[in-house]
């Protein structure tokens, strides 16, 4: 399970979300917003099954369990990237911004899991407001 989570972090977070955001967005702010474009594509897949980290984190509730800790670490690593993009975009309180941004990301994933294929578009609308709040 730990090996799977490490692989999932590399493939999903770094090689897909982060790499595609950097490729598609010309500025740090655009890269942040592109995440929701990527999610919109992902949510439309017939085999969409949510985020492995969120799914496992909620199933393995013991915070001391290595699997739970690995999920938290992977999510924290992604937030660090988000915080870096926020700083690069000149937003204030990059760490606080990243926490709020990550809520929008995770919330849209859960909402899509309920069948709302437009969850990423809704998330992106709120994300634009969040950027303005932190500008």
N, CA, C and O atoms as CSV, one atom per row, in Angstrom:
chain,resi,resn,atom,element,x,y,z
A,1,UNK,N,N,0.832,-1.193,0.000
A,1,UNK,CA,C,0.000,0.000,0.000
A,1,UNK,C,C,0.875,1.256,0.000
A,1,UNK,O,O,0.590,2.210,-0.724
A,2,UNK,N,N,1.934,1.259,0.805
A,2,UNK,CA,C,2.819,2.427,0.853
A,2,UNK,C,C,3.497,2.667,-0.494
A,2,UNK,O,O,3.648,3.810,-0.926
A,3,UNK,N,N,3.901,1.588,-1.151
A,3,UNK,CA,C,4.529,1.714,-2.472
A,3,UNK,C,C,3.522,2.275,-3.480
A,3,UNK,O,O,3.875,3.108,-4.314
A,4,UNK,N,N,2.272,1.820,-3.401
A,4,UNK,CA,C,1.226,2.330,-4.282
A,4,UNK,C,C,1.048,3.829,-4.078
A,4,UNK,O,O,0.971,4.585,-5.047
A,5,UNK,N,N,0.984,4.262,-2.815
A,5,UNK,CA,C,0.777,5.678,-2.526
A,5,UNK,C,C,1.925,6.533,-3.044
A,5,UNK,O,O,1.702,7.626,-3.564
A,6,UNK,N,N,3.147,6.042,-2.904
A,6,UNK,CA,C,4.311,6.781,-3.404
A,6,UNK,C,C,4.236,6.902,-4.933
A,6,UNK,O,O,4.481,7.970,-5.495
A,7,UNK,N,N,3.895,5.799,-5.585
A,7,UNK,CA,C,3.753,5.805,-7.039
A,7,UNK,C,C,2.610,6.737,-7.462
A,7,UNK,O,O,2.741,7.497,-8.421
A,8,UNK,N,N,1.503,6.667,-6.743
A,8,UNK,CA,C,0.347,7.506,-7.067
A,8,UNK,C,C,0.700,8.986,-6.921
A,8,UNK,O,O,0.292,9.810,-7.739
A,9,UNK,N,N,1.454,9.316,-5.884
A,9,UNK,CA,C,1.860,10.710,-5.700
A,9,UNK,C,C,2.717,11.167,-6.877
A,9,UNK,O,O,2.523,12.263,-7.404
A,10,UNK,N,N,3.658,10.332,-7.284
A,10,UNK,CA,C,4.539,10.701,-8.398
A,10,UNK,C,C,3.741,10.842,-9.694
A,10,UNK,O,O,3.859,11.846,-10.396
A,11,UNK,N,N,2.939,9.841,-10.003
A,11,UNK,CA,C,2.232,9.826,-11.284
A,11,UNK,C,C,1.083,10.835,-11.311
A,11,UNK,O,O,0.988,11.638,-12.239
A,12,UNK,N,N,0.215,10.800,-10.305
A,12,UNK,CA,C,-0.969,11.661,-10.322
A,12,UNK,C,C,-0.622,13.110,-10.019
A,12,UNK,O,O,-0.961,14.007,-10.792
A,13,UNK,N,N,0.053,13.344,-8.894
A,13,UNK,CA,C,0.313,14.717,-8.458
A,13,UNK,C,C,1.400,15.390,-9.285
A,13,UNK,O,O,1.200,16.487,-9.807
A,14,UNK,N,N,2.542,14.741,-9.401
A,14,UNK,CA,C,3.689,15.409,-10.037
A,14,UNK,C,C,3.697,15.301,-11.557
A,14,UNK,O,O,3.923,16.291,-12.252
A,15,UNK,N,N,3.450,14.101,-12.071
A,15,UNK,CA,C,3.550,13.922,-13.523
A,15,UNK,C,C,2.285,14.322,-14.261
A,15,UNK,O,O,2.318,14.531,-15.474
A,16,UNK,N,N,1.179,14.430,-13.554
A,16,UNK,CA,C,-0.042,14.854,-14.232
A,16,UNK,C,C,-0.475,16.244,-13.776
A,16,UNK,O,O,-0.392,17.186,-14.563
A,17,UNK,N,N,-0.926,16.406,-12.557
A,17,UNK,CA,C,-1.489,17.691,-12.123
A,17,UNK,C,C,-0.452,18.812,-12.225
A,17,UNK,O,O,-0.683,19.808,-12.910
A,18,UNK,N,N,0.662,18.656,-11.564
A,18,UNK,CA,C,1.657,19.733,-11.522
A,18,UNK,C,C,2.286,19.950,-12.899
A,18,UNK,O,O,2.409,21.087,-13.355
A,19,UNK,N,N,2.681,18.871,-13.555
A,19,UNK,CA,C,3.328,19.006,-14.869
A,19,UNK,C,C,2.387,19.638,-15.892
A,19,UNK,O,O,2.794,20.522,-16.647
A,20,UNK,N,N,1.124,19.186,-15.920
A,20,UNK,CA,C,0.178,19.747,-16.882
A,20,UNK,C,C,-0.179,21.195,-16.553
A,20,UNK,O,O,-0.357,22.009,-17.458
A,21,UNK,N,N,-0.282,21.517,-15.278
A,21,UNK,CA,C,-0.574,22.900,-14.901
A,21,UNK,C,C,0.545,23.817,-15.373
A,21,UNK,O,O,0.286,24.900,-15.897
A,22,UNK,N,N,1.778,23.388,-15.188
A,22,UNK,CA,C,2.918,24.204,-15.612
A,22,UNK,C,C,2.998,24.305,-17.138
A,22,UNK,O,O,3.394,25.336,-17.681
A,23,UNK,N,N,2.620,23.228,-17.815
A,23,UNK,CA,C,2.657,23.235,-19.278
A,23,UNK,C,C,1.550,24.113,-19.865
A,23,UNK,O,O,1.775,24.820,-20.847
A,24,UNK,N,N,0.372,24.071,-19.277
A,24,UNK,CA,C,-0.782,24.768,-19.832
A,24,UNK,C,C,-0.916,26.219,-19.363
A,24,UNK,O,O,-1.517,27.039,-20.058
A,25,UNK,N,N,-0.369,26.538,-18.207
A,25,UNK,CA,C,-0.503,27.888,-17.675
A,25,UNK,C,C,0.768,28.690,-17.861
A,25,UNK,O,O,1.854,28.217,-17.525
A,26,UNK,N,N,0.649,29.897,-18.391
A,26,UNK,CA,C,1.821,30.749,-18.638
A,26,UNK,C,C,2.314,31.427,-17.365
A,26,UNK,O,O,3.500,31.734,-17.248
A,27,UNK,N,N,1.410,31.666,-16.406
A,27,UNK,CA,C,1.787,32.320,-15.157
A,27,UNK,C,C,1.405,31.403,-13.996
A,27,UNK,O,O,0.655,30.442,-14.172
A,28,UNK,N,N,1.920,31.706,-12.828
A,28,UNK,CA,C,1.591,30.904,-11.649
A,28,UNK,C,C,0.083,30.935,-11.378
A,28,UNK,O,O,-0.507,29.913,-11.026
A,29,UNK,N,N,-0.530,32.092,-11.540
A,29,UNK,CA,C,-1.978,32.185,-11.320
A,29,UNK,C,C,-2.737,31.316,-12.315
A,29,UNK,O,O,-3.677,30.617,-11.936
A,30,UNK,N,N,-2.344,31.352,-13.565
A,30,UNK,CA,C,-2.976,30.506,-14.576
A,30,UNK,C,C,-2.762,29.031,-14.255
A,30,UNK,O,O,-3.666,28.217,-14.447
A,31,UNK,N,N,-1.578,28.684,-13.771
A,31,UNK,CA,C,-1.280,27.296,-13.429
A,31,UNK,C,C,-2.197,26.808,-12.309
A,31,UNK,O,O,-2.663,25.668,-12.334
A,32,UNK,N,N,-2.451,27.663,-11.341
A,32,UNK,CA,C,-3.385,27.293,-10.278
A,32,UNK,C,C,-4.776,27.027,-10.853
A,32,UNK,O,O,-5.404,26.023,-10.517
A,33,UNK,N,N,-5.251,27.911,-11.705
A,33,UNK,CA,C,-6.593,27.764,-12.265
A,33,UNK,C,C,-6.708,26.571,-13.204
A,33,UNK,O,O,-7.766,25.948,-13.298
A,34,UNK,N,N,-5.622,26.254,-13.897
A,34,UNK,CA,C,-5.619,25.115,-14.821
A,34,UNK,C,C,-5.899,23.804,-14.082
A,34,UNK,O,O,-6.420,22.858,-14.672
A,35,UNK,N,N,-5.558,23.750,-12.812
A,35,UNK,CA,C,-5.826,22.532,-12.039
A,35,UNK,C,C,-7.300,22.149,-12.157
A,35,UNK,O,O,-7.627,20.969,-12.277
A,36,UNK,N,N,-8.169,23.121,-12.125
A,36,UNK,CA,C,-9.597,22.820,-12.222
A,36,UNK,C,C,-10.003,22.423,-13.640
A,36,UNK,O,O,-10.965,21.676,-13.816
A,37,UNK,N,N,-9.283,22.912,-14.653
A,37,UNK,CA,C,-9.518,22.435,-16.016
A,37,UNK,C,C,-9.142,20.959,-16.117
A,37,UNK,O,O,-9.862,20.162,-16.718
A,38,UNK,N,N,-8.014,20.612,-15.525
A,38,UNK,CA,C,-7.579,19.211,-15.502
A,38,UNK,C,C,-8.604,18.342,-14.782
A,38,UNK,O,O,-8.963,17.261,-15.248
A,39,UNK,N,N,-9.065,18.838,-13.638
A,39,UNK,CA,C,-10.058,18.091,-12.880
A,39,UNK,C,C,-11.330,17.904,-13.689
A,39,UNK,O,O,-11.946,16.840,-13.626
A,40,UNK,N,N,-11.734,18.909,-14.443
A,40,UNK,CA,C,-12.933,18.805,-15.261
A,40,UNK,C,C,-12.794,17.653,-16.258
A,40,UNK,O,O,-13.735,16.887,-16.470
A,41,UNK,N,N,-11.624,17.541,-16.861
A,41,UNK,CA,C,-11.356,16.432,-17.784
A,41,UNK,C,C,-11.400,15.099,-17.031
A,41,UNK,O,O,-12.004,14.132,-17.495
A,42,UNK,N,N,-10.760,15.065,-15.880
A,42,UNK,CA,C,-10.676,13.849,-15.071
A,42,UNK,C,C,-12.064,13.388,-14.612
A,42,UNK,O,O,-12.373,12.197,-14.652
A,43,UNK,N,N,-12.886,14.327,-14.181
A,43,UNK,CA,C,-14.213,13.985,-13.672
A,43,UNK,C,C,-15.111,13.397,-14.761
A,43,UNK,O,O,-16.078,12.700,-14.454
A,44,UNK,N,N,-14.806,13.668,-16.009
A,44,UNK,CA,C,-15.617,13.162,-17.119
A,44,UNK,C,C,-15.246,11.724,-17.511
A,44,UNK,O,O,-15.961,11.094,-18.290
A,45,UNK,N,N,-14.144,11.206,-16.981
A,45,UNK,CA,C,-13.739,9.827,-17.301
A,45,UNK,C,C,-14.792,8.851,-16.785
A,45,UNK,O,O,-15.330,9.019,-15.691
A,46,UNK,N,N,-15.075,7.838,-17.585
A,46,UNK,CA,C,-16.014,6.796,-17.159
A,46,UNK,C,C,-15.527,6.064,-15.912
A,46,UNK,O,O,-16.331,5.608,-15.099
A,47,UNK,N,N,-14.213,5.952,-15.766
A,47,UNK,CA,C,-13.659,5.202,-14.629
A,47,UNK,C,C,-13.216,6.110,-13.474
A,47,UNK,O,O,-12.424,5.686,-12.632
A,48,UNK,N,N,-13.714,7.352,-13.422
A,48,UNK,CA,C,-13.360,8.248,-12.318
A,48,UNK,C,C,-13.775,7.609,-10.998
A,48,UNK,O,O,-14.924,7.204,-10.824
A,49,UNK,N,N,-12.832,7.527,-10.080
A,49,UNK,CA,C,-13.134,6.925,-8.772
A,49,UNK,C,C,-12.596,7.763,-7.621
A,49,UNK,O,O,-12.388,7.254,-6.520
A,50,UNK,N,N,-12.373,9.032,-7.875
A,50,UNK,CA,C,-11.938,9.921,-6.811
A,50,UNK,C,C,-10.439,9.890,-6.584
A,50,UNK,O,O,-9.677,9.353,-7.389
A,51,UNK,N,N,-10.046,10.463,-5.497
A,51,UNK,CA,C,-8.636,10.604,-5.142
A,51,UNK,C,C,-8.232,9.492,-4.185
A,51,UNK,O,O,-8.847,9.320,-3.133
A,52,UNK,N,N,-7.225,8.756,-4.537
A,52,UNK,CA,C,-6.748,7.657,-3.693
A,52,UNK,C,C,-6.386,8.145,-2.302
A,52,UNK,O,O,-6.683,7.476,-1.312
A,53,UNK,N,N,-5.750,9.301,-2.219
A,53,UNK,CA,C,-5.309,9.820,-0.919
A,53,UNK,C,C,-6.507,10.141,-0.024
A,53,UNK,O,O,-6.511,9.795,1.157
A,54,UNK,N,N,-7.512,10.796,-0.580
A,54,UNK,CA,C,-8.706,11.127,0.192
A,54,UNK,C,C,-9.441,9.847,0.590
A,54,UNK,O,O,-9.825,9.677,1.747
A,55,UNK,N,N,-9.631,8.953,-0.376
A,55,UNK,CA,C,-10.358,7.717,-0.108
A,55,UNK,C,C,-9.700,6.918,1.016
A,55,UNK,O,O,-10.371,6.477,1.948
A,56,UNK,N,N,-8.403,6.741,0.921
A,56,UNK,CA,C,-7.680,5.947,1.923
A,56,UNK,C,C,-7.618,6.682,3.254
A,56,UNK,O,O,-7.792,6.073,4.309
A,57,UNK,N,N,-7.372,7.980,3.211
A,57,UNK,CA,C,-7.290,8.774,4.436
A,57,UNK,C,C,-8.563,8.636,5.264
A,57,UNK,O,O,-8.508,8.530,6.489
A,58,UNK,N,N,-9.701,8.637,4.591
A,58,UNK,CA,C,-10.969,8.527,5.299
A,58,UNK,C,C,-11.243,7.111,5.789
A,58,UNK,O,O,-11.952,6.921,6.778
A,59,UNK,N,N,-10.696,6.132,5.115
A,59,UNK,CA,C,-10.899,4.739,5.526
A,59,UNK,C,C,-9.953,4.320,6.650
A,59,UNK,O,O,-10.322,3.521,7.512
A,60,UNK,N,N,-8.750,4.852,6.641
A,60,UNK,CA,C,-7.759,4.516,7.668
A,60,UNK,C,C,-7.694,5.708,8.625
A,60,UNK,O,O,-6.890,6.623,8.445
A,61,UNK,N,N,-8.542,5.678,9.628
A,61,UNK,CA,C,-8.712,6.837,10.504
A,61,UNK,C,C,-7.607,7.003,11.550
A,61,UNK,O,O,-7.454,8.086,12.113
A,62,UNK,N,N,-6.850,5.967,11.811
A,62,UNK,CA,C,-5.796,6.027,12.834
A,62,UNK,C,C,-4.654,6.900,12.332
A,62,UNK,O,O,-3.922,6.504,11.424
A,63,UNK,N,N,-4.498,8.083,12.916
A,63,UNK,CA,C,-3.470,9.047,12.476
A,63,UNK,C,C,-2.052,8.507,12.615
A,63,UNK,O,O,-1.130,9.038,11.995
A,64,UNK,N,N,-1.863,7.471,13.409
A,64,UNK,CA,C,-0.527,6.910,13.619
A,64,UNK,C,C,-0.209,5.786,12.634
A,64,UNK,O,O,0.932,5.333,12.544
A,65,UNK,N,N,-1.217,5.347,11.907
A,65,UNK,CA,C,-1.017,4.289,10.918
A,65,UNK,C,C,-0.127,4.825,9.795
A,65,UNK,O,O,-0.370,5.925,9.297
A,66,UNK,N,N,0.894,4.076,9.387
A,66,UNK,CA,C,1.787,4.545,8.316
A,66,UNK,C,C,1.065,4.868,7.011
A,66,UNK,O,O,1.496,5.749,6.266
A,67,UNK,N,N,-0.008,4.176,6.735
A,67,UNK,CA,C,-0.756,4.444,5.503
A,67,UNK,C,C,-1.467,5.795,5.608
A,67,UNK,O,O,-1.461,6.582,4.661
A,68,UNK,N,N,-2.069,6.053,6.744
A,68,UNK,CA,C,-2.710,7.349,6.990
A,68,UNK,C,C,-1.676,8.471,6.883
A,68,UNK,O,O,-1.921,9.496,6.246
A,69,UNK,N,N,-0.532,8.266,7.507
A,69,UNK,CA,C,0.531,9.275,7.477
A,69,UNK,C,C,1.038,9.511,6.062
A,69,UNK,O,O,1.332,10.646,5.689
A,70,UNK,N,N,1.142,8.442,5.270
A,70,UNK,CA,C,1.611,8.583,3.883
A,70,UNK,C,C,0.633,9.428,3.066
A,70,UNK,O,O,1.053,10.239,2.241
A,71,UNK,N,N,-0.666,9.241,3.292
A,71,UNK,CA,C,-1.669,10.046,2.586
A,71,UNK,C,C,-1.563,11.509,2.998
A,71,UNK,O,O,-1.600,12.405,2.154
A,72,UNK,N,N,-1.433,11.739,4.279
A,72,UNK,CA,C,-1.303,13.118,4.764
A,72,UNK,C,C,-0.040,13.772,4.202
A,72,UNK,O,O,-0.060,14.945,3.831
A,73,UNK,N,N,1.041,13.025,4.139
A,73,UNK,CA,C,2.288,13.564,3.597
A,73,UNK,C,C,2.135,13.924,2.119
A,73,UNK,O,O,2.579,14.987,1.686
A,74,UNK,N,N,1.512,13.045,1.355
A,74,UNK,CA,C,1.316,13.316,-0.078
A,74,UNK,C,C,0.468,14.564,-0.291
A,74,UNK,O,O,0.775,15.392,-1.148
A,75,UNK,N,N,-0.596,14.693,0.489
A,75,UNK,CA,C,-1.445,15.873,0.375
A,75,UNK,C,C,-0.702,17.129,0.817
A,75,UNK,O,O,-0.868,18.193,0.221
A,76,UNK,N,N,0.107,17.010,1.851
A,76,UNK,CA,C,0.910,18.141,2.317
A,76,UNK,C,C,1.943,18.560,1.275
A,76,UNK,O,O,2.188,19.749,1.072
A,77,UNK,N,N,2.541,17.575,0.621
A,77,UNK,CA,C,3.516,17.881,-0.438
A,77,UNK,C,C,2.856,18.662,-1.567
A,77,UNK,O,O,3.442,19.605,-2.100
A,78,UNK,N,N,1.643,18.271,-1.931
A,78,UNK,CA,C,0.917,18.995,-2.978
A,78,UNK,C,C,0.604,20.418,-2.525
A,78,UNK,O,O,0.720,21.360,-3.309
A,79,UNK,N,N,0.209,20.574,-1.264
A,79,UNK,CA,C,-0.053,21.922,-0.743
A,79,UNK,C,C,1.199,22.784,-0.788
A,79,UNK,O,O,1.103,23.992,-1.003
A,80,UNK,N,N,2.355,22.197,-0.593
A,80,UNK,CA,C,3.604,22.956,-0.687
A,80,UNK,C,C,3.793,23.506,-2.093
A,80,UNK,O,O,4.242,24.639,-2.265
A,81,UNK,N,N,3.455,22.715,-3.089
A,81,UNK,CA,C,3.531,23.188,-4.477
A,81,UNK,C,C,2.537,24.325,-4.684
A,81,UNK,O,O,2.863,25.337,-5.305
A,82,UNK,N,N,1.329,24.156,-4.163
A,82,UNK,CA,C,0.316,25.210,-4.283
A,82,UNK,C,C,0.781,26.490,-3.608
A,82,UNK,O,O,0.594,27.583,-4.141
A,83,UNK,N,N,1.384,26.353,-2.441
A,83,UNK,CA,C,1.910,27.510,-1.715
A,83,UNK,C,C,2.998,28.206,-2.535
A,83,UNK,O,O,3.046,29.435,-2.589
A,84,UNK,N,N,3.862,27.426,-3.166
A,84,UNK,CA,C,4.912,27.999,-4.027
A,84,UNK,C,C,4.327,28.765,-5.198
A,84,UNK,O,O,4.817,29.837,-5.553
A,85,UNK,N,N,3.283,28.218,-5.797
A,85,UNK,CA,C,2.626,28.920,-6.905
A,85,UNK,C,C,1.965,30.204,-6.421
A,85,UNK,O,O,1.991,31.224,-7.108
A,86,UNK,N,N,1.371,30.143,-5.229
A,86,UNK,CA,C,0.749,31.344,-4.660
A,86,UNK,C,C,1.795,32.430,-4.427
A,86,UNK,O,O,1.555,33.599,-4.727
A,87,UNK,N,N,2.950,32.046,-3.895
A,87,UNK,CA,C,4.031,33.013,-3.667
A,87,UNK,C,C,4.514,33.588,-4.991
A,87,UNK,O,O,4.736,34.792,-5.116
A,88,UNK,N,N,4.672,32.712,-5.976
A,88,UNK,CA,C,5.121,33.161,-7.302
A,88,UNK,C,C,4.102,34.113,-7.935
A,88,UNK,O,O,4.471,35.024,-8.676
A,89,UNK,N,N,2.829,33.895,-7.639
A,89,UNK,CA,C,1.768,34.762,-8.176
A,89,UNK,C,C,1.648,36.066,-7.391
A,89,UNK,O,O,0.862,36.940,-7.755
A,90,UNK,N,N,2.418,36.198,-6.327
A,90,UNK,CA,C,2.395,37.420,-5.535
A,90,UNK,C,C,1.220,37.503,-4.576
A,90,UNK,O,O,0.856,38.593,-4.134
A,91,UNK,N,N,0.628,36.372,-4.251
A,91,UNK,CA,C,-0.500,36.364,-3.326
A,91,UNK,C,C,0.015,36.414,-1.891
A,91,UNK,O,O,1.081,35.880,-1.586
A,92,UNK,N,N,-0.749,37.059,-1.018
A,92,UNK,CA,C,-0.324,37.145,0.376
A,92,UNK,C,C,-0.636,35.843,1.092
A,92,UNK,O,O,-1.522,35.097,0.674
A,93,UNK,N,N,0.085,35.567,2.163
A,93,UNK,CA,C,-0.102,34.373,2.990
A,93,UNK,C,C,-0.199,33.108,2.134
A,93,UNK,O,O,-1.240,32.451,2.131
A,94,UNK,N,N,0.856,32.758,1.417
A,94,UNK,CA,C,0.810,31.596,0.517
A,94,UNK,C,C,0.391,30.290,1.196
A,94,UNK,O,O,-0.297,29.473,0.585
A,95,UNK,N,N,0.799,30.084,2.454
A,95,UNK,CA,C,0.435,28.840,3.132
A,95,UNK,C,C,-1.061,28.802,3.435
A,95,UNK,O,O,-1.715,27.778,3.237
A,96,UNK,N,N,-1.595,29.918,3.913
A,96,UNK,CA,C,-3.034,29.999,4.168
A,96,UNK,C,C,-3.833,29.867,2.883
A,96,UNK,O,O,-4.871,29.207,2.845
A,97,UNK,N,N,-3.334,30.503,1.832
A,97,UNK,CA,C,-3.986,30.384,0.529
A,97,UNK,C,C,-4.008,28.922,0.092
A,97,UNK,O,O,-5.042,28.421,-0.351
A,98,UNK,N,N,-2.872,28.238,0.214
A,98,UNK,CA,C,-2.776,26.840,-0.226
A,98,UNK,C,C,-3.753,25.950,0.535
A,98,UNK,O,O,-4.352,25.046,-0.048
A,99,UNK,N,N,-3.916,26.198,1.829
A,99,UNK,CA,C,-4.884,25.414,2.604
A,99,UNK,C,C,-6.302,25.615,2.058
A,99,UNK,O,O,-7.049,24.653,1.885
A,100,UNK,N,N,-6.658,26.853,1.792
A,100,UNK,CA,C,-7.990,27.150,1.263
A,100,UNK,C,C,-8.160,26.594,-0.154
A,100,UNK,O,O,-9.206,26.038,-0.489
A,101,UNK,N,N,-7.130,26.749,-0.974
A,101,UNK,CA,C,-7.176,26.244,-2.350
A,101,UNK,C,C,-7.358,24.732,-2.349
A,101,UNK,O,O,-8.114,24.180,-3.149
A,102,UNK,N,N,-6.654,24.079,-1.441
A,102,UNK,CA,C,-6.722,22.624,-1.365
A,102,UNK,C,C,-8.115,22.167,-0.938
A,102,UNK,O,O,-8.577,21.107,-1.362
A,103,UNK,N,N,-8.783,22.955,-0.108
A,103,UNK,CA,C,-10.177,22.638,0.249
A,103,UNK,C,C,-11.036,22.636,-1.018
A,103,UNK,O,O,-11.873,21.752,-1.202
A,104,UNK,N,N,-10.830,23.615,-1.879
A,104,UNK,CA,C,-11.599,23.672,-3.129
A,104,UNK,C,C,-11.297,22.473,-4.022
A,104,UNK,O,O,-12.199,21.897,-4.630
A,105,UNK,N,N,-10.030,22.108,-4.094
A,105,UNK,CA,C,-9.651,20.943,-4.904
A,105,UNK,C,C,-10.293,19.668,-4.362
A,105,UNK,O,O,-10.949,18.926,-5.093
A,106,UNK,N,N,-10.090,19.431,-3.071
A,106,UNK,CA,C,-10.610,18.198,-2.476
A,106,UNK,C,C,-12.138,18.188,-2.486
A,106,UNK,O,O,-12.751,17.145,-2.714
A,107,UNK,N,N,-12.744,19.331,-2.244
A,107,UNK,CA,C,-14.197,19.410,-2.278
A,107,UNK,C,C,-14.756,19.105,-3.659
A,107,UNK,O,O,-15.782,18.437,-3.784
A,108,UNK,N,N,-14.090,19.590,-4.690
A,108,UNK,CA,C,-14.574,19.316,-6.044
A,108,UNK,C,C,-14.434,17.830,-6.381
A,108,UNK,O,O,-15.268,17.273,-7.096
A,109,UNK,N,N,-13.385,17.193,-5.869
A,109,UNK,CA,C,-13.202,15.755,-6.096
A,109,UNK,C,C,-14.340,14.973,-5.432
A,109,UNK,O,O,-14.931,14.084,-6.045
A,110,UNK,N,N,-14.635,15.308,-4.195
A,110,UNK,CA,C,-15.711,14.616,-3.480
A,110,UNK,C,C,-17.048,14.879,-4.171
A,110,UNK,O,O,-17.850,13.960,-4.338
A,111,UNK,N,N,-17.293,16.130,-4.576
A,111,UNK,CA,C,-18.543,16.477,-5.257
A,111,UNK,C,C,-18.667,15.712,-6.571
A,111,UNK,O,O,-19.754,15.252,-6.920
A,112,UNK,N,N,-17.566,15.574,-7.298
A,112,UNK,CA,C,-17.589,14.797,-8.540
A,112,UNK,C,C,-17.894,13.336,-8.245
A,112,UNK,O,O,-18.572,12.662,-9.020
A,113,UNK,N,N,-17.382,12.855,-7.112
A,113,UNK,CA,C,-17.682,11.481,-6.704
A,113,UNK,C,C,-19.167,11.256,-6.473
A,113,UNK,O,O,-19.654,10.130,-6.576
A,114,UNK,N,N,-19.883,12.321,-6.162
A,114,UNK,CA,C,-21.337,12.245,-5.989
A,114,UNK,C,C,-22.064,12.304,-7.335
A,114,UNK,O,O,-23.285,12.166,-7.396
A,115,UNK,N,N,-21.296,12.512,-8.415
A,115,UNK,CA,C,-21.893,12.526,-9.744
A,115,UNK,C,C,-21.960,13.887,-10.400
A,115,UNK,O,O,-22.475,14.000,-11.513
A,116,UNK,N,N,-21.462,14.921,-9.756
A,116,UNK,CA,C,-21.493,16.274,-10.322
A,116,UNK,C,C,-20.277,16.462,-11.229
A,116,UNK,O,O,-19.201,16.825,-10.753
A,117,UNK,N,N,-20.440,16.219,-12.521
A,117,UNK,CA,C,-19.315,16.338,-13.445
A,117,UNK,C,C,-18.892,17.783,-13.655
A,117,UNK,O,O,-17.833,18.040,-14.228
A,118,UNK,N,N,-19.708,18.734,-13.198
A,118,UNK,CA,C,-19.350,20.150,-13.298
A,118,UNK,C,C,-18.703,20.679,-12.016
A,118,UNK,O,O,-18.528,21.887,-11.861
A,119,UNK,N,N,-18.353,19.789,-11.116
A,119,UNK,CA,C,-17.785,20.203,-9.827
A,119,UNK,C,C,-16.512,21.029,-10.000
A,119,UNK,O,O,-16.286,21.977,-9.248
A,120,UNK,N,N,-15.690,20.684,-10.969
A,120,UNK,CA,C,-14.444,21.434,-11.176
A,120,UNK,C,C,-14.727,22.845,-11.674
A,120,UNK,O,O,-14.039,23.790,-11.291
A,121,UNK,N,N,-15.721,22.986,-12.512
A,121,UNK,CA,C,-16.089,24.327,-12.988
A,121,UNK,C,C,-16.598,25.180,-11.830
A,121,UNK,O,O,-16.275,26.364,-11.729
A,122,UNK,N,N,-17.396,24.567,-10.959
A,122,UNK,CA,C,-17.878,25.292,-9.781
A,122,UNK,C,C,-16.704,25.662,-8.880
A,122,UNK,O,O,-16.634,26.773,-8.354
A,123,UNK,N,N,-15.785,24.715,-8.710
A,123,UNK,CA,C,-14.595,24.962,-7.897
A,123,UNK,C,C,-13.747,26.084,-8.470
A,123,UNK,O,O,-13.226,26.919,-7.730
A,124,UNK,N,N,-13.610,26.102,-9.780
A,124,UNK,CA,C,-12.793,27.138,-10.418
A,124,UNK,C,C,-13.409,28.525,-10.241
A,124,UNK,O,O,-12.686,29.507,-10.075
A,125,UNK,N,N,-14.731,28.609,-10.276
A,125,UNK,CA,C,-15.401,29.887,-10.038
A,125,UNK,C,C,-15.073,30.403,-8.639
A,125,UNK,O,O,-14.764,31.582,-8.462
A,126,UNK,N,N,-15.141,29.523,-7.655
A,126,UNK,CA,C,-14.794,29.910,-6.283
A,126,UNK,C,C,-13.304,30.199,-6.160
A,126,UNK,O,O,-12.899,31.069,-5.389
A,127,UNK,N,N,-12.492,29.471,-6.917
A,127,UNK,CA,C,-11.039,29.661,-6.879
A,127,UNK,C,C,-10.653,31.063,-7.350
A,127,UNK,O,O,-9.745,31.680,-6.792
A,128,UNK,N,N,-11.332,31.556,-8.360
A,128,UNK,CA,C,-11.066,32.918,-8.834
A,128,UNK,C,C,-11.346,33.947,-7.724
A,128,UNK,O,O,-10.598,34.910,-7.560
A,129,UNK,N,N,-12.413,33.733,-6.979
A,129,UNK,CA,C,-12.733,34.617,-5.859
A,129,UNK,C,C,-11.670,34.519,-4.764
A,129,UNK,O,O,-11.309,35.523,-4.149
A,130,UNK,N,N,-11.178,33.317,-4.528
A,130,UNK,CA,C,-10.137,33.126,-3.517
A,130,UNK,C,C,-8.858,33.860,-3.920
A,130,UNK,O,O,-8.210,34.479,-3.076
A,131,UNK,N,N,-8.494,33.796,-5.184
A,131,UNK,CA,C,-7.316,34.519,-5.661
A,131,UNK,C,C,-7.493,36.005,-5.392
A,131,UNK,O,O,-6.576,36.656,-4.893
A,132,UNK,N,N,-8.658,36.546,-5.714
A,132,UNK,CA,C,-8.907,37.972,-5.466
A,132,UNK,C,C,-8.786,38.308,-3.982
A,132,UNK,O,O,-8.256,39.357,-3.617
A,133,UNK,N,N,-9.275,37.424,-3.144
A,133,UNK,CA,C,-9.200,37.654,-1.701
A,133,UNK,C,C,-7.762,37.707,-1.214
A,133,UNK,O,O,-7.457,38.458,-0.287
A,134,UNK,N,N,-6.875,36.933,-1.812
A,134,UNK,CA,C,-5.472,36.868,-1.376
A,134,UNK,C,C,-4.555,37.780,-2.184
A,134,UNK,O,O,-3.355,37.829,-1.914
A,135,UNK,N,N,-5.082,38.491,-3.153
A,135,UNK,CA,C,-4.249,39.369,-3.979
A,135,UNK,C,C,-3.787,40.572,-3.190
A,135,UNK,O,O,-3.075,41.424,-3.723
